[in-house]
Amino acid sequence: MHSDFENSFTRIHLLYHANVNAITPEEIQPEINSHGYHYSAQQIKEGLDHLTNEGYLTNKGSQYDITLSGKDELRSVQQHLETLYQEVIKNK
């Protein structure tokens, strides 16, 4: 998979999991990589820091949690994914 697509999917995964529970790079790395990605904990941390800089996550020490803006973005992404799923997967 092209890295641009992979990065987008990874960002969605990180937002999703931060919405369920606060996450750390070390705890979430195996989950992210179980989907076929190959990220180090440092790369995951960079992604989490990027989402934090965008206002979608907050961090307290090594714990990252979703913000209200992050929740809004996740809901928007989920709506777009539902539409995309209906078009690309369900109707193939």
C-alpha positions as CSV (number, residue, x, y, z in Angstrom):
1,M,0.0,0.0,0.0
2,H,1.3,3.5,-0.8
3,S,2.5,5.4,2.2
4,D,0.0,8.2,1.8
5,F,-2.9,5.8,2.2
6,E,-1.1,3.9,4.9
7,N,-0.6,7.1,6.9
8,S,-4.2,8.1,6.6
9,F,-5.4,4.7,7.8
10,T,-3.0,4.8,10.7
11,R,-4.2,8.2,11.7
12,I,-7.8,6.9,11.7
13,H,-6.7,3.9,13.8
14,L,-4.9,6.1,16.3
15,L,-7.9,8.5,16.7
16,Y,-10.3,5.5,17.0
17,H,-8.2,3.8,19.8
18,A,-7.7,7.1,21.6
19,N,-11.4,7.6,21.6
20,V,-11.9,4.2,23.3
21,N,-9.1,4.6,25.9
22,A,-6.1,6.8,26.5
23,I,-3.2,5.2,24.6
24,T,0.6,5.1,24.7
25,P,2.9,4.5,21.7
26,E,4.2,1.2,23.2
27,E,0.7,-0.1,24.0
28,I,-0.9,0.7,20.7
29,Q,2.0,-0.3,18.4
30,P,1.2,-4.1,18.4
31,E,-2.5,-3.3,17.6
32,I,-1.6,-0.9,14.7
33,N,0.9,-3.4,13.4
34,S,-1.6,-6.3,13.6
35,H,-3.3,-4.6,10.6
36,G,-0.3,-5.2,8.4
37,Y,1.6,-2.0,9.1
38,H,5.3,-1.9,10.2
39,Y,5.7,1.0,12.6
40,S,8.1,1.3,15.5
41,A,7.0,2.8,18.8
42,Q,8.9,6.0,17.8
43,Q,7.0,6.3,14.5
44,I,3.7,5.8,16.4
45,K,4.8,8.5,18.9
46,E,5.5,10.9,16.0
47,G,2.0,10.2,14.6
48,L,0.4,10.8,18.0
49,D,2.4,14.0,18.4
50,H,1.3,15.2,15.0
51,L,-2.4,14.5,15.9
52,T,-1.7,16.4,19.2
53,N,-0.2,19.4,17.3
54,E,-3.4,19.4,15.2
55,G,-5.6,19.6,18.3
56,Y,-7.1,16.1,17.9
57,L,-5.3,14.6,20.9
58,T,-3.9,15.7,24.2
59,N,-1.0,14.1,26.0
60,K,-0.2,13.7,29.7
61,G,3.2,12.2,29.9
62,S,3.1,9.2,27.6
63,Q,-0.7,8.9,27.6
64,Y,-2.6,10.3,24.6
65,D,-6.3,11.0,24.8
66,I,-8.8,12.3,22.3
67,T,-10.1,15.9,22.4
68,L,-13.5,17.2,21.5
69,S,-12.1,18.3,18.1
70,G,-10.7,14.8,17.7
71,K,-14.1,13.3,18.5
72,D,-15.7,15.5,15.9
73,E,-13.0,14.6,13.3
74,L,-13.5,10.9,14.0
75,R,-17.2,11.1,13.5
76,S,-16.7,12.9,10.2
77,V,-14.2,10.3,9.1
78,Q,-16.6,7.5,10.1
79,Q,-19.3,9.0,8.0
80,H,-17.0,9.3,5.0
81,L,-15.8,5.7,5.5
82,E,-19.4,4.5,5.6
83,T,-20.1,6.1,2.3
84,L,-16.9,4.9,0.8
85,Y,-17.6,1.3,2.1
86,Q,-21.0,1.3,0.5
87,E,-19.6,2.4,-2.8
88,V,-16.3,0.6,-3.0
89,I,-16.8,-2.6,-1.0
90,K,-20.5,-3.4,-0.8
91,N,-21.2,-2.7,-4.5
92,K,-18.1,-4.4,-6.0
